[in-house]
Amino acid sequence: MEPATREFVPALNGRSFYNLTLSPIARAGAVLSLHDATAQHELNQAKSDMVSLISHELRTPLTSIRGYSDMLLKYNLVQEKGKDFLATIIDESGRLNQLIQSFLDIAYIESGRQKITKSEFDIGPLLKDMISVLGPVAAEKQIAIEVPADAATTRVLADRLLLYQALTNLVTNAIKYSPPATTVRIGMANGNGRIRFQISDQGFGIPIEEASKIFEKFYRRANKETREQSGFGLGLAFVKEVAIRHGGDILVESKVGKGSVFTLWIPNL
């Protein structure tokens, strides 16, 4: 059994951070250690705040670039040859804006400023909203999306928006990295005080040595299938943060050439 580490924040001041590690010892019990991680946490927070500030500042000139480029095309103010150049500028500024927004989303939730507002709601309408957005994307690749039959009768205690974003990221990835004419399945299990969402695909799969790395920010596999798809390596890191902030986790099981199963679980008490 591997050592387990959790972040511990004393309730007295909320400003100190410790790493609590439980290390099993064969036939002798376990060792519990406590490490003061306040300085490291403050450094990480400072780096996150700096990057967030820079990201915010980048959005103003980026909005101007996109806006003026749109106007040049709309009012036909450039020659035909220049329209292709403008179209590229618009596309690339859109990608940059998406990168900035993705980074701001994860930086905001990592900082703790994103408050988790839990409420009890039916999961059926949430999945319906998600399918209405992702269905056309899947249809372009002739990919079918299957939803659990009991979704309409299952209630969840969670932050609705964050759960929607997390599940959307998982299903989007499943569609993106699956070959045409396959199926993406959304499974669900509710019991033992937890609700589990399983996103299964018939995609390219992930080697076991990379399975733990894919939840790190900006990590992207250096393979042909990944290079052919746009992305920034932030989606799964965001899903991981959402799970942790709810008191849950995300796991992956995968076989190369067979597909992957991502399991997102959170308490449902």
C-alpha beads as a LAMMPS data file, in Angstrom:
LAMMPS data file: protein, C-alpha beads

269 atoms
268 bonds

1 atom types
1 bond types

-500.0 500.0 xlo xhi
-500.0 500.0 ylo yhi
-500.0 500.0 zlo zhi

Masses

1 110.0

Atoms # bond

1 1 1 0.000 0.000 0.000
2 1 1 1.357 3.405 -1.027
3 1 1 1.650 6.379 1.384
4 1 1 -1.329 8.755 1.280
5 1 1 -0.875 12.536 1.568
6 1 1 -3.546 15.129 2.225
7 1 1 -3.412 18.880 2.752
8 1 1 -4.439 19.909 6.267
9 1 1 -5.569 23.434 7.183
10 1 1 -6.095 24.141 10.913
11 1 1 -9.429 25.763 11.601
12 1 1 -7.940 28.269 14.090
13 1 1 -6.522 30.736 11.584
14 1 1 -6.921 29.233 8.124
15 1 1 -3.514 30.662 7.159
16 1 1 -1.250 27.693 7.902
17 1 1 -0.993 24.702 5.610
18 1 1 0.384 21.260 6.402
19 1 1 0.869 18.052 4.451
20 1 1 -0.397 15.089 6.441
21 1 1 1.158 11.804 5.284
22 1 1 0.161 8.295 6.364
23 1 1 2.849 5.708 5.573
24 1 1 1.906 2.050 6.202
25 1 1 4.554 -0.243 7.689
26 1 1 4.284 -3.944 6.949
27 1 1 2.956 -5.862 9.990
28 1 1 3.791 -2.917 12.260
29 1 1 1.054 -0.339 11.749
30 1 1 1.641 3.065 10.193
31 1 1 3.641 6.276 10.580
32 1 1 1.794 9.600 10.605
33 1 1 3.892 12.665 9.688
34 1 1 3.013 16.352 9.517
35 1 1 4.985 18.767 7.332
36 1 1 4.589 22.549 7.443
37 1 1 3.868 23.541 3.821
38 1 1 2.815 27.141 4.503
39 1 1 5.822 28.730 2.741
40 1 1 5.375 26.545 -0.348
41 1 1 1.659 27.275 -0.400
42 1 1 2.298 31.027 -0.202
43 1 1 4.842 30.797 -3.045
44 1 1 2.402 28.873 -5.219
45 1 1 -0.306 31.391 -4.395
46 1 1 1.972 34.298 -5.353
47 1 1 2.824 32.656 -8.681
48 1 1 -0.844 31.951 -9.358
49 1 1 -1.831 35.547 -8.529
50 1 1 0.889 36.934 -10.804
51 1 1 -0.096 34.773 -13.760
52 1 1 -3.780 35.574 -13.186
53 1 1 -2.990 39.294 -13.210
54 1 1 -0.975 38.992 -16.423
55 1 1 -3.747 36.920 -18.000
56 1 1 -6.327 39.580 -17.142
57 1 1 -4.127 42.306 -18.619
58 1 1 -3.661 40.320 -21.833
59 1 1 -7.391 40.194 -22.455
60 1 1 -7.737 43.947 -23.097
61 1 1 -5.355 44.177 -26.102
62 1 1 -6.550 40.771 -27.298
63 1 1 -10.153 42.007 -27.349
64 1 1 -9.048 45.024 -29.407
65 1 1 -7.162 42.820 -31.874
66 1 1 -10.180 40.583 -32.339
67 1 1 -12.636 43.477 -32.531
68 1 1 -10.740 45.512 -35.126
69 1 1 -10.034 42.401 -37.198
70 1 1 -13.740 41.562 -37.238
71 1 1 -14.565 45.115 -38.338
72 1 1 -12.033 45.027 -41.177
73 1 1 -13.705 41.904 -42.526
74 1 1 -17.262 43.027 -41.857
75 1 1 -16.908 46.339 -43.686
76 1 1 -14.740 44.912 -46.467
77 1 1 -11.830 47.242 -45.722
78 1 1 -9.072 44.958 -46.996
79 1 1 -8.265 43.401 -50.326
80 1 1 -9.184 39.796 -51.043
81 1 1 -5.674 38.495 -50.287
82 1 1 -5.677 40.241 -46.900
83 1 1 -8.917 38.551 -45.856
84 1 1 -7.130 35.228 -45.464
85 1 1 -4.549 36.856 -43.201
86 1 1 -7.289 38.472 -41.104
87 1 1 -9.140 35.180 -40.793
88 1 1 -5.968 33.609 -39.384
89 1 1 -5.552 36.498 -36.916
90 1 1 -9.153 36.043 -35.747
91 1 1 -8.781 32.273 -35.359
92 1 1 -5.508 32.526 -33.439
93 1 1 -6.763 35.318 -31.176
94 1 1 -9.746 33.092 -30.379
95 1 1 -7.400 30.249 -29.395
96 1 1 -5.357 32.609 -27.224
97 1 1 -8.503 33.898 -25.530
98 1 1 -9.582 30.320 -24.834
99 1 1 -6.176 29.573 -23.290
100 1 1 -6.395 32.642 -21.058
101 1 1 -9.920 31.751 -19.931
102 1 1 -8.944 28.151 -19.202
103 1 1 -5.984 29.260 -17.127
104 1 1 -8.047 31.827 -15.230
105 1 1 -10.667 29.172 -14.447
106 1 1 -8.159 26.778 -12.911
107 1 1 -6.139 29.524 -11.173
108 1 1 -9.333 30.875 -9.605
109 1 1 -10.431 27.523 -8.201
110 1 1 -6.893 26.609 -7.047
111 1 1 -6.612 29.864 -5.115
112 1 1 -9.648 28.998 -3.002
113 1 1 -11.462 32.155 -4.116
114 1 1 -13.910 30.022 -6.085
115 1 1 -16.413 29.159 -3.384
116 1 1 -18.119 25.808 -3.656
117 1 1 -21.857 26.460 -3.496
118 1 1 -23.522 23.099 -3.076
119 1 1 -27.182 22.490 -3.760
120 1 1 -29.288 19.414 -4.374
121 1 1 -30.486 19.020 -7.955
122 1 1 -31.529 16.414 -10.520
123 1 1 -28.631 15.261 -12.679
124 1 1 -30.900 14.594 -15.676
125 1 1 -31.335 18.241 -16.808
126 1 1 -27.600 18.887 -16.368
127 1 1 -26.710 15.983 -18.665
128 1 1 -29.406 17.085 -21.120
129 1 1 -27.898 20.586 -21.277
130 1 1 -24.448 19.110 -21.830
131 1 1 -25.589 16.777 -24.624
132 1 1 -27.374 19.631 -26.392
133 1 1 -24.010 21.428 -26.613
134 1 1 -21.718 18.466 -27.314
135 1 1 -24.115 16.395 -29.437
136 1 1 -23.390 18.280 -32.685
137 1 1 -19.630 18.029 -32.032
138 1 1 -19.924 14.260 -31.612
139 1 1 -22.200 13.952 -34.650
140 1 1 -19.492 15.466 -36.865
141 1 1 -17.359 12.404 -36.075
142 1 1 -20.340 10.009 -36.090
143 1 1 -19.773 9.392 -32.385
144 1 1 -22.747 8.348 -30.274
145 1 1 -23.136 9.578 -26.683
146 1 1 -24.960 7.251 -24.288
147 1 1 -26.391 8.615 -21.029
148 1 1 -27.474 6.582 -17.980
149 1 1 -31.114 5.541 -17.956
150 1 1 -31.562 6.467 -14.268
151 1 1 -30.272 10.038 -14.678
152 1 1 -33.770 11.494 -14.518
153 1 1 -34.353 10.055 -11.038
154 1 1 -30.927 10.721 -9.489
155 1 1 -30.275 13.753 -7.298
156 1 1 -26.818 15.167 -6.653
157 1 1 -25.426 17.409 -3.908
158 1 1 -22.768 19.547 -5.604
159 1 1 -21.891 22.885 -7.152
160 1 1 -23.957 22.623 -10.326
161 1 1 -21.841 24.902 -12.510
162 1 1 -18.510 23.339 -11.532
163 1 1 -19.852 19.804 -11.944
164 1 1 -21.233 20.755 -15.360
165 1 1 -17.847 22.165 -16.404
166 1 1 -15.978 19.103 -15.126
167 1 1 -18.237 16.581 -16.892
168 1 1 -18.201 18.680 -20.068
169 1 1 -14.392 18.620 -20.080
170 1 1 -14.355 14.834 -19.682
171 1 1 -16.913 14.179 -22.423
172 1 1 -15.243 16.717 -24.745
173 1 1 -11.906 14.903 -24.327
174 1 1 -13.568 11.544 -24.951
175 1 1 -15.023 12.848 -28.219
176 1 1 -11.795 14.577 -29.234
177 1 1 -9.557 11.528 -28.757
178 1 1 -11.935 8.869 -30.088
179 1 1 -11.944 7.645 -33.679
180 1 1 -15.076 8.156 -35.806
181 1 1 -18.076 5.824 -35.554
182 1 1 -17.466 4.873 -31.913
183 1 1 -19.416 5.418 -28.679
184 1 1 -18.818 7.574 -25.621
185 1 1 -20.706 6.276 -22.590
186 1 1 -21.630 8.236 -19.481
187 1 1 -22.147 5.880 -16.552
188 1 1 -23.324 6.705 -13.053
189 1 1 -23.455 4.917 -9.701
190 1 1 -24.928 6.299 -6.492
191 1 1 -24.251 4.574 -3.193
192 1 1 -22.156 4.404 -0.007
193 1 1 -22.351 8.166 0.354
194 1 1 -20.735 8.785 -3.034
195 1 1 -21.854 9.427 -6.564
196 1 1 -19.584 8.250 -9.365
197 1 1 -19.578 9.429 -12.959
198 1 1 -17.774 7.232 -15.468
199 1 1 -16.883 8.541 -18.917
200 1 1 -15.879 5.649 -21.167
201 1 1 -14.515 5.915 -24.689
202 1 1 -13.117 3.655 -27.384
203 1 1 -10.192 5.925 -28.085
204 1 1 -6.444 5.532 -28.358
205 1 1 -5.826 4.853 -24.678
206 1 1 -3.136 6.082 -22.294
207 1 1 0.056 4.196 -21.343
208 1 1 0.153 3.290 -17.657
209 1 1 3.318 5.339 -17.051
210 1 1 1.508 8.492 -18.210
211 1 1 -1.801 7.948 -16.449
212 1 1 -0.865 9.970 -13.351
213 1 1 0.670 12.836 -15.357
214 1 1 -2.374 13.732 -17.430
215 1 1 -3.950 15.602 -14.497
216 1 1 -1.001 18.009 -14.286
217 1 1 -1.365 21.499 -15.744
218 1 1 -0.095 21.873 -19.321
219 1 1 0.793 18.186 -19.630
220 1 1 0.068 16.804 -23.081
221 1 1 1.125 13.447 -24.412
222 1 1 3.789 13.588 -27.115
223 1 1 2.018 11.256 -29.510
224 1 1 0.507 11.649 -32.977
225 1 1 -3.121 11.675 -31.834
226 1 1 -2.535 14.438 -29.275
227 1 1 -0.538 16.600 -31.658
228 1 1 -3.381 16.477 -34.169
229 1 1 -5.856 17.906 -31.630
230 1 1 -5.946 21.453 -30.304
231 1 1 -5.693 21.861 -26.548
232 1 1 -3.682 23.341 -23.720
233 1 1 -3.427 20.546 -21.148
234 1 1 -5.633 22.361 -18.628
235 1 1 -8.961 20.556 -18.881
236 1 1 -8.111 17.511 -16.760
237 1 1 -6.252 19.644 -14.213
238 1 1 -9.453 21.668 -13.809
239 1 1 -11.519 18.486 -13.372
240 1 1 -9.073 17.302 -10.687
241 1 1 -9.457 20.584 -8.781
242 1 1 -13.257 20.418 -8.968
243 1 1 -13.202 16.878 -7.582
244 1 1 -10.817 17.788 -4.750
245 1 1 -12.800 20.905 -3.786
246 1 1 -15.867 18.691 -3.442
247 1 1 -13.940 16.216 -1.288
248 1 1 -13.673 13.658 -4.076
249 1 1 -11.184 12.604 -6.738
250 1 1 -10.793 11.491 -10.335
251 1 1 -9.192 8.256 -11.525
252 1 1 -8.418 6.801 -14.920
253 1 1 -8.198 3.243 -16.207
254 1 1 -6.909 2.822 -19.730
255 1 1 -5.551 0.343 -22.238
256 1 1 -3.612 1.479 -25.257
257 1 1 -5.650 0.877 -28.380
258 1 1 -8.765 -0.039 -26.377
259 1 1 -9.923 3.178 -24.741
260 1 1 -10.155 4.864 -21.350
261 1 1 -12.536 5.122 -18.420
262 1 1 -12.428 8.294 -16.304
263 1 1 -14.186 8.026 -12.950
264 1 1 -15.114 11.262 -11.196
265 1 1 -16.521 10.742 -7.710
266 1 1 -17.732 13.153 -5.058
267 1 1 -19.521 12.743 -1.741
268 1 1 -23.295 12.790 -2.096
269 1 1 -24.467 13.173 1.509

Bonds

1 1 1 2
2 1 2 3
3 1 3 4
4 1 4 5
5 1 5 6
6 1 6 7
7 1 7 8
8 1 8 9
9 1 9 10
10 1 10 11
11 1 11 12
12 1 12 13
13 1 13 14
14 1 14 15
15 1 15 16
16 1 16 17
17 1 17 18
18 1 18 19
19 1 19 20
20 1 20 21
21 1 21 22
22 1 22 23
23 1 23 24
24 1 24 25
25 1 25 26
26 1 26 27
27 1 27 28
28 1 28 29
29 1 29 30
30 1 30 31
31 1 31 32
32 1 32 33
33 1 33 34
34 1 34 35
35 1 35 36
36 1 36 37
37 1 37 38
38 1 38 39
39 1 39 40
40 1 40 41
41 1 41 42
42 1 42 43
43 1 43 44
44 1 44 45
45 1 45 46
46 1 46 47
47 1 47 48
48 1 48 49
49 1 49 50
50 1 50 51
51 1 51 52
52 1 52 53
53 1 53 54
54 1 54 55
55 1 55 56
56 1 56 57
57 1 57 58
58 1 58 59
59 1 59 60
60 1 60 61
61 1 61 62
62 1 62 63
63 1 63 64
64 1 64 65
65 1 65 66
66 1 66 67
67 1 67 68
68 1 68 69
69 1 69 70
70 1 70 71
71 1 71 72
72 1 72 73
73 1 73 74
74 1 74 75
75 1 75 76
76 1 76 77
77 1 77 78
78 1 78 79
79 1 79 80
80 1 80 81
81 1 81 82
82 1 82 83
83 1 83 84
84 1 84 85
85 1 85 86
86 1 86 87
87 1 87 88
88 1 88 89
89 1 89 90
90 1 90 91
91 1 91 92
92 1 92 93
93 1 93 94
94 1 94 95
95 1 95 96
96 1 96 97
97 1 97 98
98 1 98 99
99 1 99 100
100 1 100 101
101 1 101 102
102 1 102 103
103 1 103 104
104 1 104 105
105 1 105 106
106 1 106 107
107 1 107 108
108 1 108 109
109 1 109 110
110 1 110 111
111 1 111 112
112 1 112 113
113 1 113 114
114 1 114 115
115 1 115 116
116 1 116 117
117 1 117 118
118 1 118 119
119 1 119 120
120 1 120 121
121 1 121 122
122 1 122 123
123 1 123 124
124 1 124 125
125 1 125 126
126 1 126 127
127 1 127 128
128 1 128 129
129 1 129 130
130 1 130 131
131 1 131 132
132 1 132 133
133 1 133 134
134 1 134 135
135 1 135 136
136 1 136 137
137 1 137 138
138 1 138 139
139 1 139 140
140 1 140 141
141 1 141 142
142 1 142 143
143 1 143 144
144 1 144 145
145 1 145 146
146 1 146 147
147 1 147 148
148 1 148 149
149 1 149 150
150 1 150 151
151 1 151 152
152 1 152 153
153 1 153 154
154 1 154 155
155 1 155 156
156 1 156 157
157 1 157 158
158 1 158 159
159 1 159 160
160 1 160 161
161 1 161 162
162 1 162 163
163 1 163 164
164 1 164 165
165 1 165 166
166 1 166 167
167 1 167 168
168 1 168 169
169 1 169 170
170 1 170 171
171 1 171 172
172 1 172 173
173 1 173 174
174 1 174 175
175 1 175 176
176 1 176 177
177 1 177 178
178 1 178 179
179 1 179 180
180 1 180 181
181 1 181 182
182 1 182 183
183 1 183 184
184 1 184 185
185 1 185 186
186 1 186 187
187 1 187 188
188 1 188 189
189 1 189 190
190 1 190 191
191 1 191 192
192 1 192 193
193 1 193 194
194 1 194 195
195 1 195 196
196 1 196 197
197 1 197 198
198 1 198 199
199 1 199 200
200 1 200 201
201 1 201 202
202 1 202 203
203 1 203 204
204 1 204 205
205 1 205 206
206 1 206 207
207 1 207 208
208 1 208 209
209 1 209 210
210 1 210 211
211 1 211 212
212 1 212 213
213 1 213 214
214 1 214 215
215 1 215 216
216 1 216 217
217 1 217 218
218 1 218 219
219 1 219 220
220 1 220 221
221 1 221 222
222 1 222 223
223 1 223 224
224 1 224 225
225 1 225 226
226 1 226 227
227 1 227 228
228 1 228 229
229 1 229 230
230 1 230 231
231 1 231 232
232 1 232 233
233 1 233 234
234 1 234 235
235 1 235 236
236 1 236 237
237 1 237 238
238 1 238 239
239 1 239 240
240 1 240 241
241 1 241 242
242 1 242 243
243 1 243 244
244 1 244 245
245 1 245 246
246 1 246 247
247 1 247 248
248 1 248 249
249 1 249 250
250 1 250 251
251 1 251 252
252 1 252 253
253 1 253 254
254 1 254 255
255 1 255 256
256 1 256 257
257 1 257 258
258 1 258 259
259 1 259 260
260 1 260 261
261 1 261 262
262 1 262 263
263 1 263 264
264 1 264 265
265 1 265 266
266 1 266 267
267 1 267 268
268 1 268 269
